[in-house]
Each structure stands twice: as structure tokens, then as C-alpha cells.
Amino acid sequence: MSETYETVLSILVDRFKVDRATATSDSTLADLELDSLFIVEFALTLEDRFGVSISEDALSSSDTLFAVAELVEQRRREAGLAS
């Protein structure tokens, strides 16, 4: 998996206390029991960590962890921050 995916996963495990053993690239935010308030906080955390704009509307409970990582990478490319 990509470095972005690993960072997204680490944020979920460290900050939101998601069990790493149950989180896979195909897990949705709903599967991980993140409600709408957690999703808003998660979006803000991603913005801070990656330096890109991610509105809470950009994420939904049906998004997989892989899709979240892809969104972050897309926003980084758009902002000229991708390495």
C-alpha cells in the first residue's frame, strides 16, 4: 500500500482508536464505526496532516480507506504537493 494509505490508517488507529486488525483497504468508515462527527474531525485531521483542503462533504461513511487515501493523493497532486 502507499505511504498515504499507511498514514491514513495510522491516524485512524492512533487518534480515533480504530483496531488496526479490523481495518483494511476495503473497510468503509461506517465499517469502522465512524459517525458523521468523527468523519468531520477525521477530515480536519487529514487537512492538518497533509496540508490540503478536504471538506467534510468530500468524505462519507461509505468511503473505503483506499478511497480516502486516493482522495488525499488527488488533493496533494492538485495542490502541487505530491512527491
Backbone as CSV, one residue per row, in Angstrom:
resi,resn,N_x,N_y,N_z,CA_x,CA_y,CA_z,C_x,C_y,C_z
1,MET,0.836,-1.180,0.000,0.000,0.000,0.000,0.886,1.250,0.000
2,SER,0.261,2.350,-0.336,1.003,3.603,-0.444,1.320,4.184,0.934
3,GLU,2.264,5.090,0.938,2.618,5.786,2.176,1.419,6.596,2.687
4,THR,0.659,7.164,1.760,-0.533,7.929,2.151,-1.535,7.025,2.850
5,TYR,-1.772,5.853,2.284,-2.707,4.909,2.905,-2.234,4.550,4.313
6,GLU,-0.962,4.267,4.457,-0.423,3.898,5.766,-0.579,5.042,6.771
7,THR,-0.403,6.268,6.317,-0.580,7.420,7.198,-2.040,7.583,7.593
8,VAL,-2.950,7.424,6.622,-4.391,7.497,6.910,-4.760,6.440,7.946
9,LEU,-4.270,5.239,7.752,-4.549,4.148,8.687,-3.979,4.467,10.073
10,SER,-2.766,4.982,10.122,-2.157,5.328,11.411,-2.953,6.408,12.141
11,ILE,-3.477,7.387,11.405,-4.306,8.418,12.017,-5.544,7.783,12.646
12,LEU,-6.175,6.885,11.917,-7.373,6.227,12.448,-7.061,5.402,13.692
13,VAL,-5.947,4.716,13.681,-5.570,3.869,14.815,-5.151,4.721,16.011
14,ASP,-4.290,5.694,15.778,-3.732,6.478,16.877,-4.706,7.500,17.452
15,ARG,-5.404,8.200,16.587,-6.269,9.293,17.058,-7.702,8.849,17.327
16,PHE,-8.197,7.924,16.506,-9.602,7.531,16.608,-9.795,6.136,17.199
17,LYS,-8.695,5.528,17.622,-8.709,4.235,18.321,-9.375,3.117,17.535
18,VAL,-9.195,3.147,16.211,-9.678,2.067,15.353,-8.736,0.878,15.515
19,ASP,-9.285,-0.309,15.584,-8.491,-1.527,15.708,-7.810,-1.825,14.370
20,ARG,-6.486,-1.758,14.374,-5.718,-1.987,13.136,-6.037,-3.352,12.516
21,ALA,-6.326,-4.332,13.337,-6.591,-5.678,12.828,-7.886,-5.745,12.010
22,THR,-8.824,-4.849,12.278,-10.088,-4.888,11.550,-10.126,-3.907,10.385
23,ALA,-9.154,-3.024,10.294,-9.128,-2.014,9.241,-8.343,-2.526,8.041
24,THR,-9.031,-2.601,6.911,-8.392,-2.998,5.651,-8.649,-1.915,4.619
25,SER,-8.016,-2.019,3.490,-8.213,-1.014,2.442,-9.662,-0.989,1.956
26,ASP,-10.373,-2.109,2.116,-11.777,-2.194,1.700,-12.760,-1.817,2.800
27,SER,-12.280,-1.552,4.007,-13.160,-1.149,5.101,-13.727,0.233,4.819
28,THR,-15.013,0.396,5.047,-15.610,1.728,4.927,-15.508,2.429,6.274
29,LEU,-15.714,3.728,6.251,-15.705,4.474,7.507,-16.840,3.989,8.398
30,ALA,-17.953,3.581,7.799,-19.064,3.015,8.577,-18.667,1.685,9.201
31,ASP,-17.935,0.850,8.451,-17.459,-0.428,8.994,-16.625,-0.205,10.257
32,LEU,-15.915,0.919,10.276,-15.034,1.236,11.398,-15.768,2.009,12.492
33,GLU,-17.074,2.132,12.324,-17.970,2.758,13.295,-17.648,4.231,13.520
34,LEU,-17.271,4.919,12.429,-17.052,6.358,12.498,-18.345,7.051,12.093
35,ASP,-18.931,7.789,13.015,-20.168,8.508,12.705,-19.832,9.849,12.054
36,SER,-20.856,10.617,11.747,-20.658,11.862,10.997,-19.766,12.855,11.738
37,LEU,-19.862,12.924,13.042,-18.992,13.842,13.788,-17.530,13.406,13.719
38,PHE,-17.291,12.108,13.802,-15.927,11.603,13.664,-15.399,11.866,12.259
39,ILE,-16.274,11.745,11.258,-15.842,11.972,9.878,-15.420,13.428,9.686
40,VAL,-16.144,14.364,10.288,-15.759,15.777,10.222,-14.388,15.972,10.878
41,GLU,-14.204,15.403,12.061,-12.915,15.526,12.748,-11.802,14.838,11.951
42,PHE,-12.115,13.704,11.341,-11.150,12.983,10.514,-10.735,13.848,9.320
43,ALA,-11.697,14.496,8.667,-11.387,15.370,7.532,-10.458,16.503,7.965
44,LEU,-10.732,17.106,9.118,-9.877,18.178,9.630,-8.474,17.667,9.948
45,THR,-8.403,16.476,10.499,-7.103,15.872,10.820,-6.307,15.610,9.545
46,LEU,-6.984,15.114,8.508,-6.311,14.880,7.225,-5.809,16.190,6.628
47,GLU,-6.614,17.236,6.717,-6.188,18.550,6.225,-4.916,19.001,6.929
48,ASP,-4.907,18.888,8.250,-3.736,19.309,9.020,-2.505,18.481,8.674
49,ARG,-2.685,17.183,8.581,-1.544,16.285,8.356,-0.954,16.421,6.957
50,PHE,-1.833,16.553,5.948,-1.362,16.549,4.569,-1.293,17.927,3.925
51,GLY,-1.822,18.958,4.600,-1.741,20.308,4.069,-2.616,20.557,2.859
52,VAL,-3.738,19.856,2.786,-4.672,20.026,1.674,-6.075,20.282,2.218
53,SER,-6.933,20.787,1.356,-8.312,21.056,1.748,-9.178,19.827,1.477
54,ILE,-9.828,19.338,2.533,-10.758,18.217,2.404,-11.987,18.567,3.228
55,SER,-13.039,18.956,2.550,-14.258,19.305,3.278,-14.922,18.041,3.792
56,GLU,-15.726,18.212,4.835,-16.433,17.047,5.375,-17.387,16.463,4.340
57,ASP,-17.800,17.277,3.357,-18.668,16.781,2.289,-17.922,15.850,1.334
58,ALA,-16.596,15.942,1.339,-15.790,15.101,0.448,-15.695,13.668,0.950
59,LEU,-15.995,13.462,2.231,-15.943,12.125,2.820,-17.341,11.679,3.211
60,SER,-17.583,10.386,3.056,-18.856,9.833,3.524,-18.601,8.505,4.213
61,SER,-19.583,8.061,4.949,-19.431,6.810,5.692,-19.238,5.611,4.780
62,SER,-19.606,5.743,3.508,-19.456,4.624,2.572,-18.089,4.596,1.894
63,ASP,-17.241,5.607,2.146,-15.897,5.621,1.565,-15.018,4.560,2.203
64,THR,-14.249,3.875,1.372,-13.280,2.905,1.886,-11.999,3.636,2.276
65,LEU,-11.173,2.976,3.051,-9.887,3.572,3.415,-9.036,3.819,2.173
66,PHE,-9.128,2.912,1.210,-8.400,3.093,-0.050,-8.879,4.356,-0.754
67,ALA,-10.207,4.569,-0.794,-10.765,5.758,-1.442,-10.340,7.036,-0.729
68,VAL,-10.267,6.997,0.593,-9.814,8.163,1.358,-8.364,8.481,1.004
69,ALA,-7.522,7.470,0.962,-6.110,7.680,0.604,-5.986,8.223,-0.812
70,GLU,-6.793,7.717,-1.729,-6.784,8.202,-3.110,-7.209,9.666,-3.174
71,LEU,-8.229,10.035,-2.394,-8.684,11.421,-2.349,-7.563,12.336,-1.846
72,VAL,-6.895,11.919,-0.802,-5.787,12.714,-0.260,-4.699,12.877,-1.321
73,GLU,-4.342,11.802,-1.997,-3.301,11.872,-3.029,-3.730,12.789,-4.177
74,GLN,-4.998,12.716,-4.561,-5.519,13.589,-5.616,-5.415,15.053,-5.202
75,ARG,-5.825,15.355,-3.977,-5.762,16.736,-3.496,-4.317,17.222,-3.392
76,ARG,-3.415,16.328,-3.020,-1.993,16.710,-2.960,-1.449,17.009,-4.351
77,ARG,-1.848,16.208,-5.342,-1.412,16.480,-6.718,-1.962,17.821,-7.191
78,GLU,-3.252,18.074,-6.925,-3.883,19.325,-7.334,-3.198,20.530,-6.690
79,ALA,-2.714,20.359,-5.474,-2.055,21.450,-4.752,-0.558,21.534,-5.073
80,GLY,-0.064,20.601,-5.904,1.351,20.589,-6.245,2.230,20.090,-5.120
81,LEU,1.642,19.272,-4.207,2.391,18.782,-3.051,2.837,17.326,-3.202
82,ALA,2.393,16.663,-4.252,2.748,15.250,-4.427,4.208,15.130,-4.769
83,SER,4.838,14.096,-4.203,6.265,13.900,-4.468,6.481,12.933,-5.599
